[in-house]
Amino acid sequence: MNVPLVDLAAQHLSVREEIERGMALLFESSAYVLGPEVAAFEREFADFQSVLHCVGVANGTDAIELLLRAHEIGSGDEVVIPANTFIATALAVVRSGARPVLADCDADHLLIDPSAVSSAVSARTRAILPVHLYGQIAPMEPLRQIASARGLVVLEDAAQAQGARRNGGMAGSFGEGAATSFYPGKNLGAYGDAGAVLTNSEALARRVRALRNYGGEAKYEHPLLGFNSRLDAIQAVVLRAKLRRLAGWNALRRAAAARYDALLAGVEQVVRPRTLAGNEHVWHLYVVRVPARDVVWKRLRDAGIGAAVHYPRPIHLEGAMQHFGYRAGDFPVAERAASEVLSLPMFPEITEQQQARVVESLKAALGESR
C-alpha cells in the first residue's frame, strides 16, 4: 500500500459537487476577477480567522510583500524573520526592497526564538515577521513585547496555520497584519495559487486592496504604485466550499497527529514534534527528526511512502541569499534541524491503516540505517 504525502484527490471527492455548482454559476455570471465570489470568501474567511478584514491576492508571497509595502517598509529597512522557513518569506522581504535579517529557531519546536530576535534587532529594523510553522503559532507574546519596547511592527506569516489558535487567539490576529497562502497543499488549499492578507485595520485593508489592483480600488484610478495581484473568482469558489469543512478537517489532522504520537512512542531514534504551550496545533505538517535523514527518506520513498523534507537547507545557505553575507554555522539550530527533519504523510483523510504502514516503514528504514 503506497501512502502519499498529501491526497488532494481524496479531498476533492468531498467537495466536487459543491464546487461544480459554484463554477456553473460563476460561468453564467462571467465575473472571473474579484467580483461577488471573492468578496463573499473574504468575508467568510475573515470571520473564520476572527479578524475584521481579509483581502484576497494572487499568492502567499505577494501577500507578504503587499503587507510590507502597505506599511511603507522598503529600501534601507530591515525585517527580522526566522532562519527556519520556506524561502518565500525572505524573497517577499527582498522584493519589498527591505533586507531580511535572520533569527535562529528554538530547538524544541523549531519556531522563531525570541531571544535570537532580540539580538537581531538593529536601528534599521522596522518589523518582526514570525512564521507560524508546520501548523502552530510562533511565541507571539514575547515577540510583541520586543516590538512594543522598540517601536516595531509585528506581522505574521500564517500560511501554514489556517485555523490555529494560541491562548484563545487565532493565527493572523496577533500582529498589525498577516499573510497567508492557499497553495493546494495547505490546510485550506485552492486549485492553483492564491493568498490573502488579514488585518483588523480598515486603513491597512484599503491600502492592500489598492496595491493588489494596480494601485487603486476604482477602475482607472491609481493613486498608489500598485501591482496586479488579485484573487481569481474561480479560486474563491473552491475556497468557499473548502472553508465550510476546514474546522472538521483540522480536527481530523489533530486526530491523525495523536495516532502518529501513539504509534511512534518508544521509537528511540525518532524525535516527535512538540506543541508549544498555549497552542492549538492544526498539523499542516507532522515533522519528526531522525538520524541519517537522507538515507531514511530515500528508503521510505522506495517503500512507497510519500515523505518529504521541510526544509532541506536553511534559507541563509541558499544561493539566492548569499549576498547578505551569512555563512554556515550562523544559525546552528536551524542548520541541525535541516539535516534531521522529515515530514510524514498528513492529510485529513489519512486512515489508521495508512499511518500504521508509514510507521512500520519508518521503523524498517531506521533499522537499516544503523
VEXTI-878498 format. One line per 4 residues: number of its first residue (from 1); their letters; for each residue y, z, x of C-alpha. Coordinates in steps of 0.02 Angstrom, whole numbers, plus 32768, in hexadecimal, padded with zeros to 4 digits. Layout:
// residues N
NUM	a	Y:Z:X | ... $
//
This chain:
// residues 370
1	mnvp	8000:8000:8000 | 80A5:7FC8:804D | 813D:8034:8028 | 81EC:7FE8:8034 $
5	lvdl	8283:8047:8074 | 82DC:8021:7FD0 | 8293:7FCC:7F36 | 8325:7F71:7EE3 $
9	aaqh	82AF:7F06:7E7C | 8267:7FA0:7E27 | 8315:7FE0:7E01 | 8349:7F39:7DB7 $
13	lsvr	82BC:7F41:7D38 | 8309:7FDB:7CEA | 83B5:7F8C:7CD3 | 838C:7ED3:7CC1 $
17	eeie	83A2:7EC3:7C05 | 8446:7F22:7C02 | 848B:7EBC:7C92 | 8455:7E19:7C42 $
21	rgma	84B0:7E49:7BA1 | 854B:7E78:7C02 | 8548:7DD8:7C66 | 8538:7D6F:7BC9 $
25	llfe	85D5:7DC0:7B82 | 8630:7DAA:7C28 | 8604:7CF1:7C30 | 864A:7CDB:7B82 $
29	ssay	86EE:7D30:7BB2 | 86FB:7CDC:7C5E | 8758:7D76:7C9F | 8705:7D71:7D4A $
33	vlgp	8786:7DC5:7DBC | 87C4:7E73:7D8D | 87D5:7E70:7CCF | 878E:7EE3:7C47 $
37	evaa	86E3:7F01:7C98 | 8732:7F3A:7D3C | 87B0:7FA8:7CE1 | 8724:7FF8:7C7B $
41	fere	86BB:8019:7D15 | 8750:8065:7D70 | 876B:80E0:7CE1 | 86B4:810C:7CD4 $
45	fadf	8698:8125:7D8F | 8737:818D:7D9F | 86F4:81FD:7D15 | 864A:8209:7D68 $
49	qsvl	8697:823A:7E0F | 8712:82B3:7DBD | 87AF:825D:7DFC | 8840:8211:7D9D $
53	hcvg	883F:8163:7DE7 | 87C2:80E2:7E28 | 87FA:803A:7E6F | 8772:7FB8:7E84 $
57	vang	8779:7F4F:7F22 | 870D:7ECD:7F79 | 86A7:7F41:7FE9 | 86A1:7FED:8037 $
61	tdai	86F1:7FBA:80DC | 8787:7F73:807F | 8790:8014:801B | 87A9:807A:80BA $
65	elll	8828:8001:8101 | 888D:7FF8:8061 | 888B:80B6:8054 | 88D2:80C3:8104 $
69	rahe	8954:803B:80E6 | 8987:808C:8043 | 89B3:8127:80AA | 8A11:80B6:8127 $
73	igsg	899A:80E6:81B1 | 8999:805F:8236 | 89D4:802F:82E3 | 89ED:80C6:8355 $
77	devv	898E:813B:82E2 | 88E6:818E:82FD | 885F:81B4:827E | 87D3:822F:82A7 $
81	ipan	8727:81F4:826D | 8674:822A:8295 | 8614:81DC:8324 | 857B:81DD:82B4 $
85	tfia	85A2:815C:822D | 858F:80A4:8207 | 8609:803B:826C | 8665:8004:81CE $
89	tala	86C2:80AB:81CE | 870A:8086:827A | 8728:7FCD:8258 | 8790:7FF5:81BF $
93	vvrs	87FE:8068:8228 | 8812:7FE0:82AB | 883C:7F5E:8226 | 88C7:7FD0:81E5 $
97	garp	8915:7FCB:8293 | 88ED:8081:82BA | 887D:80C6:8343 | 87D7:8119:8314 $
101	vlad	87BF:81BD:8371 | 870D:81FA:836C | 86C9:82AA:8351 | 8615:82E1:836D $
105	cdad	85A3:831C:82E1 | 854D:83C3:82CA | 8498:83CF:8304 | 844E:840E:8260 $
109	hlli	8495:8398:81DD | 84DC:8309:8248 | 8581:8316:81E7 | 862A:8315:823F $
113	dpsa	8645:83B8:829F | 86EB:840E:8272 | 86FB:845B:831F | 86EC:83AD:836C $
117	vssa	876D:836D:82F0 | 87E7:83F6:8323 | 87D4:83C4:83D9 | 87EC:830B:83B0 $
121	vsar	8892:8321:8355 | 892B:82EB:83B9 | 89E4:82D2:839C | 89BC:8222:835D $
125	trai	8938:8256:82DF | 8966:8229:822C | 88C3:8240:81CF | 8816:828D:81D3 $
129	lpvh	8791:821C:8187 | 86EA:8276:8174 | 864F:8219:813B | 85DE:8263:80B6 $
133	lygq	8540:822F:810E | 8491:820C:80C9 | 84C0:8250:801E | 8517:82F6:8042 $
137	iapm	85CD:8326:8054 | 861D:8351:80FA | 865E:8404:8116 | 8702:83E3:80BE $
141	eplr	8749:8493:80BA | 8764:84A7:8176 | 879A:83F2:8185 | 881F:840D:8101 $
145	qias	8859:84AA:815B | 886D:8447:81FC | 88CC:83BF:81A1 | 893D:843A:8145 $
149	argl	896A:8497:81E4 | 899A:83F5:823C | 89E5:8390:81AE | 895A:830E:81A7 $
153	vvle	8914:82A6:811A | 885E:82C2:80E8 | 8802:8227:80AB | 8749:8214:8084 $
157	daaq	86C6:8191:80A9 | 8657:81B3:8013 | 85ED:8115:8018 | 854A:8175:8028 $
161	aqga	856E:8204:7FB0 | 8589:81C2:7EFF | 856E:8258:7E8E | 8560:82D7:7F1A $
165	rrng	85B2:8381:7F03 | 85F2:840A:7F76 | 8616:84B7:7F31 | 862E:8466:7E87 $
169	gmag	86A2:83DA:7EC2 | 866F:8324:7EBE | 866D:82AF:7F53 | 8712:8253:7F53 $
173	sfge	8777:82E2:7F0A | 8798:8348:7FA8 | 8819:82DD:8001 | 88B3:8279:7FD6 $
177	gaat	883F:81E5:7FB7 | 878F:81A8:7FD4 | 8737:8103:7FF3 | 868B:80D4:7FB5 $
181	sfyp	8617:803F:7FC2 | 85A6:7FF2:7F3F | 853D:7F91:7FBB | 8497:7F6C:7F63 $
185	gknl	8434:7FF5:7FBA | 84AE:8081:7F8E | 8486:8103:7F09 | 84F8:809C:7E99 $
189	gayg	84DF:7FEB:7ED8 | 8528:7F45:7E9F | 84D1:7E9C:7EAB | 853A:7E6F:7F42 $
193	daga	85CD:7EBE:7F9C | 8644:7F2F:7F3C | 86A6:7FCF:7F5A | 872B:8042:7F15 $
197	vltn	87B5:80BD:7F40 | 87B8:8165:7EE6 | 884F:81D6:7ED8 | 88A8:8254:7E6A $
201	seal	8951:820A:7E9A | 899A:818C:7E21 | 8A13:814E:7EA6 | 8987:8130:7F22 $
205	arrv	891C:80D8:7E9F | 89AC:8063:7E73 | 89CA:803B:7F28 | 8913:8012:7F47 $
209	ralr	890F:7FA6:7EAB | 89A1:7F44:7EF0 | 8957:7F36:7F9F | 88B0:7EF5:7F5D $
213	nygg	8908:7E6D:7EF8 | 8977:7E10:7F73 | 89F2:7EA1:7F79 | 8A20:7EAE:7EC1 $
217	eaky	89DA:7EE5:7E1A | 8A2C:7E56:7DB9 | 8A08:7D9E:7DD7 | 8A83:7D49:7E4E $
221	ehpl	8AD7:7DEF:7E79 | 8AB1:7E27:7F2B | 8B1B:7EBA:7F62 | 8A9A:7EEE:7FE5 $
225	lgfn	8A3F:7E91:806D | 8996:7E92:8018 | 88E7:7E4A:801B | 8868:7DF7:7FAB $
229	srld	87EA:7E83:7F91 | 87C4:7E8C:7ED8 | 8726:7EC8:7E83 | 86CF:7E39:7E29 $
233	aiqa	86AB:7E52:7D71 | 85F7:7E1C:7D8C | 85DE:7EB2:7DFE | 8635:7F22:7D81 $
237	vvlr	85B6:7EF1:7CFC | 8529:7F23:7D72 | 857D:7FC4:7DA8 | 85A2:7FFC:7CF6 $
241	aklr	84EB:7FE9:7CC6 | 84B1:8046:7D60 | 8535:80CF:7D53 | 84EB:8106:7CAC $
245	rlag	844A:812E:7D09 | 8491:8170:7DAD | 8485:8229:7D86 | 83CD:8214:7D57 $
249	wnal	83AA:81AA:7DF1 | 83FB:822D:7E61 | 838C:82B2:7E11 | 82F3:8247:7E39 $
253	rraa	8330:8237:7EED | 833D:82F5:7EFA | 828C:8306:7EB6 | 824E:8286:7F35 $
257	aary	82A5:82E3:7FC3 | 8252:8385:7F8D | 81A8:832D:7F8F | 81C9:82ED:803F $
261	dall	81F9:839E:8074 | 8155:83E0:8031 | 80EC:8355:807C | 813D:8368:8127 $
265	agve	8137:8426:812D | 80D3:8458:81C5 | 80E1:83AF:821C | 8125:83F6:82BE $
269	qvvr	8166:8354:8308 | 81D4:832E:8271 | 827F:837E:825B | 82A4:8375:81A1 $
273	prtl	8356:835B:8161 | 83BD:83F3:8135 | 843B:8408:80AA | 84E0:8459:80D6 $
277	agne	84FE:84FA:8075 | 8562:84D6:7FD8 | 852A:8420:7FCB | 84CC:83CA:7F3F $
281	hvwh	847A:833B:7F9C | 845C:8291:7F4A | 83E6:8252:7FD3 | 8429:81A5:7FF3 $
285	lyvv	83B8:81AF:808B | 832D:8226:80BD | 8345:8231:817A | 82C9:828C:81E9 $
289	rvpa	82CB:829D:82A6 | 8232:8276:830D | 8203:8264:83C6 | 81E2:81B6:840B $
293	rdvv	8240:8173:8375 | 8239:80BA:839F | 817D:80C3:83BA | 8164:8120:8317 $
297	wkrl	81D8:80A9:82BB | 8178:8010:82F6 | 80D2:805C:82C5 | 8112:8084:8218 $
301	rdag	814F:7FD2:8201 | 80A7:7F91:823D | 8055:8001:81BA | 80C0:7FB7:812F $
305	igaa	813B:8047:8121 | 81F0:8011:810F | 8240:8095:817C | 82EC:8075:81C8 $
309	vhyp	8365:80C1:8245 | 8412:80FC:8210 | 8454:80E2:8294 | 8403:80A3:8335 $
313	rpih	849B:80C6:83A1 | 853D:8129:838A | 85D2:80BA:8367 | 862A:80E6:840C $
317	lega	859F:808B:8469 | 85B1:7FEB:8403 | 8601:7F58:845C | 868A:7F4E:83D8 $
321	mqhf	86C6:7FFC:840B | 86C2:7FE9:84C8 | 877E:7FCF:84DB | 879E:807F:8499 $
325	gyra	8757:80C5:853C | 86C7:812D:84FC | 862B:813F:8567 | 8579:817B:8557 $
329	gdfp	8577:8239:8557 | 861B:824D:84FA | 85C5:827F:8456 | 851E:82CB:8487 $
333	vaer	84E8:8306:83DA | 8503:825B:838A | 84B2:8205:841F | 8416:8271:8415 $
337	aase	840B:8259:835A | 8415:819D:8370 | 8376:81A3:83D8 | 8318:8211:835B $
341	vlsl	834C:81E8:82A8 | 82D6:818C:8233 | 82F8:8166:817C | 825F:816E:810D $
345	pmfp	8251:8107:806D | 82C1:8151:7FE6 | 82EA:810C:7F3A | 82E5:8156:7E8B $
349	eite	8245:80FB:7E59 | 81DE:8131:7EF0 | 8138:817C:7EBA | 80D9:8212:7EF9 $
353	qqqa	8050:819C:7F35 | 80CE:8135:7F97 | 8117:81D0:7FE8 | 806B:8210:8016 $
357	rvve	8047:8168:8067 | 80EA:8171:80C9 | 80C6:821F:810A | 8012:81F9:8139 $
361	slka	804D:815F:8197 | 80D4:81C5:81EE | 8056:8249:8223 | 7FE5:81C1:8269 $
365	alge	8074:816F:82C6 | 80A7:8216:8312 | 7FF5:823B:8348 | 7FE8:8194:83A1 $
369	sr	808F:81AC:83F8 | 805E:824C:8455 $
//
